[in-house]
Every structure is written in C-alpha cells, then in structure tokens.
Amino acid sequence: MTSPEELIAAAHAACFSMALSNVLAGGGHDPQRIEVDAACRFEPVESGGYGITSMDLDVRVQAAGLEQTEFEAAISEAEAGCPVSNALRGNVEVDVRAELVA
C-alpha cells in the first residue's frame, strides 16, 4: 500500500520533471532523458504529531549541447516554477541535487 507521503513525493518528482522539461525545451535543449527521484522525511513536529519536514529531489538529466551553467539555471527556474515545490515552500525544506549526464 502506498502512503500519503509517498504519493506527495511521487507527485513532486513528476511535477518537477515536467517543469524542468518545459524550461529546457523553452531554452532550445530538448532533453533526451530526465530522471527525478523524490524522498520525503516524515518526522515528529514541534506542534505535536507528525509531518513532512523535508523533500529531497535527485535529478539526472541528459540533454545534448547543454552546458553546466545553463543546466544550473534551468534547475533553479524549474524549482521556482514547479507547482508542487511552490505548494511545499515555506512548510517543507526542499533540497534539489542535480546532475547533468552524458
């Protein structure tokens, strides 16, 4: 059975992937492959009970002709424009680790 936290992580991975694909394509770099894995931490919170305290996104992208500086800018733009990232922002720490692969 899938937990609600796993569903949020899966939604975040899918949403970030679509946002990044859109940013890259808009910059003239159609990606050959985008992989995003998301994991959230579900821990006790100060106010009592439990909550999602952080989300880790591990991103791997293959896009011909994409330079590292362009890639880093695209990651930042995708994170700023991802609706799930925006919904979590301020409540959940989001850490994006991104790698441009050949």
C-alpha positions in Angstrom: 0.0 0.0 0.0 1.3 3.5 -0.8 1.3 6.0 2.0 0.2 9.7 1.5 3.8 10.8 2.0 4.9 8.5 -0.9 2.2 10.0 -3.1 3.3 13.5 -2.3 6.9 12.6 -3.1 5.8 10.9 -6.4 3.7 14.0 -7.3 6.7 16.2 -6.6 9.0 14.1 -8.7 6.6 14.1 -11.7 5.8 17.8 -11.4 9.5 18.8 -11.1 10.3 16.6 -14.1 7.6 18.3 -16.2 8.7 21.8 -15.1 12.3 21.1 -16.0 11.4 19.6 -19.3 9.5 22.7 -20.2 12.3 25.0 -19.1 14.9 23.0 -21.1 12.7 22.8 -24.2 12.0 26.6 -24.0 15.7 27.2 -23.9 16.3 25.1 -27.1 17.6 22.0 -25.2 15.1 19.1 -25.7 16.1 16.6 -23.0 16.8 13.0 -24.1 16.1 11.9 -20.5 15.1 13.3 -17.2 15.0 11.2 -14.1 13.8 12.6 -10.8 13.7 10.6 -7.6 12.0 12.2 -4.5 12.1 11.1 -0.9 10.4 12.9 2.0 11.1 12.8 5.7 8.1 12.2 7.9 9.0 13.1 11.4 7.6 14.4 14.7 7.0 18.2 14.6 7.2 20.7 17.4 3.5 21.5 17.4 2.7 17.8 18.0 2.0 14.9 15.8 4.0 14.2 12.6 4.6 16.0 9.4 6.6 16.0 6.2 9.7 18.0 7.2 11.8 17.8 4.1 11.8 16.6 0.5 14.9 15.5 -1.4 14.9 15.6 -5.2 17.7 13.7 -7.0 17.7 14.9 -10.6 19.6 13.4 -13.5 19.4 15.0 -17.0 20.7 14.1 -20.4 20.4 16.9 -23.0 22.7 17.3 -25.9 24.6 20.6 -26.1 23.5 21.7 -22.6 26.3 23.5 -20.7 26.6 23.2 -16.9 25.8 26.9 -16.3 22.6 26.6 -18.4 21.7 23.4 -16.6 22.1 25.0 -13.2 19.9 28.0 -14.3 17.3 25.6 -15.7 17.2 23.7 -12.4 16.7 26.9 -10.4 14.0 28.1 -12.8 12.2 24.7 -12.7 12.3 24.7 -8.9 10.8 28.2 -8.8 8.1 27.3 -11.2 7.2 23.8 -10.1 3.6 23.9 -8.6 4.3 21.2 -6.0 7.6 22.9 -4.9 5.6 26.1 -4.6 2.9 24.4 -2.5 5.5 23.0 -0.2 7.7 26.1 0.0 7.7 27.7 3.5 6.5 24.5 5.2 8.9 21.8 3.9 12.6 22.1 3.2 13.2 21.1 -0.4 16.8 20.1 -1.4 17.5 19.6 -5.1 20.6 17.7 -6.1 21.1 17.7 -9.9 23.5 16.0 -12.2 24.0 16.6 -15.9 24.9 13.2 -17.5 26.5 12.5 -20.9 
